[in-house]
Amino acid sequence: MDKHPADTGLDLRHHWMPFTANRSFKEAPRLLVGAKGVFYRSAGGREIIDSLSGLWCVPAGHGRQEIKQAIVRQFDELDFAPPFQMGHPVAFEAASRIASLMPTGLNRVFFTNSGSEAADTALKIALAYHRARGEPQRTLLVGRARGYLGVIFGGMSVGGMPANRKAFAANLLARVDHLPHTYSREHQAYSRGQPDWGAHLADHLETHIIALHDASNIAAVIVEPVGGSAGVLVPPKGYLERLRDICTRHAILLIFDEVITGFGRVGAATAAERFGVTPDAITFAKGVNNGMVPMGGVAVRQEVHDAIVNDSPPGIELFHGYTYSGHPLAAAAACAAIDLYEKEALFVRGRALEGHFQDLAHALKGERLVQDIRSFGLAAGIDLEPRPGAPGARGFEATVRAFELGMWLRTSGDTLVIAPPLVAERAHVERMFETVRQVLKTLP
């Protein structure tokens, strides 16, 4: 058994935890005190297998000494440097390394500290771009239902997660519209890879949103190529291609939120690469430095950057940024992480494990309570039958039960989400799905 906080000397009262049922947690805490490879260690010394790469952000596994050493070296040389009107070498090096992994042309990088900040930064860049081009009336921002684009007001507004929005609805951005989400259990049940049905849903951008607002008023469309936080929603075949074509024809910027899909999750550096569709900007975070130091950013097409920076009067071209943009320790960690990804060919390794991983995921079809399974790359979503009158309760209980059985399991409502580190072995993912099977047997 794990130690109760009273036995550890911890006072749990003062930490208001994010996206957590605080009262429930503090009655029966699940505390992690160590990590190595694909495992955490609980407060009671138990081994907890990590089935979600931390929070989608540790693709190279925990405790990588190469990244630690890079952070320590950078700390000894330069711990912090102001990013406004000043610079430091490692931020420029990190930007170059990140740009080298992006699709051709997306070679200008603006640093933030998180995916939420990256989404809002991308939206600001889109507005600034059209203003610089002499079309300041292009202010409408288009997101998608069931999309997760962070928790800042811009990302919440274009995002489509009802639980995130409902308490703040009166204060969300006004100039926003939404595409329909791409998931249909009727037409896509138990999809492995991209579903065959649903490409036509992209046409809603032209037939409804452009028809209503006129393209001359629309600044950008922002979508996750694969929806992660909503439960692994995979784009139908041809869907992203249609979005790209419509945006190009109407001079609307297309932004991919790749905070989850970037850095190997889908068997390539980006989902844009895997799907063969190049947007005008990509947001990133999480895996950029293996989750070691908070970091995010936006990679933009050079033409977008140049319209804002090169064609502006002398002085600050974009009044935007953060105290910790391109932080020396975060940037050093990013360079070291990218070294690891390349040295160990982790993106290729993830692609090689994909088939076995998806076999295991779909082998759960027919298990008690399972209603649907979706998978792409090293990510799978397993929909459970909701408990009548208590949506999300069964998913939460699955998380608690999995921890008791030695696994960190993330849920989105009643959807179980599995996304192991890219360094996981076949035996690791087999253990993860066997634990899920055991959880399903015990859920009321």
Secondary structure, DSSP 8 states (H G I E B T S, - for coil): ----HHHHT---SS---TTS-HHHHHHS---EEEEEBTEEEETTS-EEEETTHHHHT-TT-B--HHHHHHHHHHHHH-S----SS---HHHHHHHHHHHHHS-TT--EEEEESSHHHHHHHHHHHHHHHHHHTT-TT--EEEEETT----SSHHHHHH---HHHHGGGGGGS-SSEEEE-----HHHHTT-BSS-SS-GGGGGHIIIIIIHHH-GGGEEEEEE-SSBTTTT-B---TTHHHHHHHHHHHTT-EEEEE-TTTTTTTTSSS-HHHHHT---SEEEE-GGGGTTSS--EEEEE-HHHHHHHHTTS-SS-SS----TTTT-HHHHHHHHHHHHHHHHTTHHHHHHHHHHHHHHHHHTTTTSTTEEEEEEETTEEEEEE--BTTBTTHHHHHHHHHHHHTTEE-EEETTEEEE---TT--HHHHHHHHHHHHHHHHH--
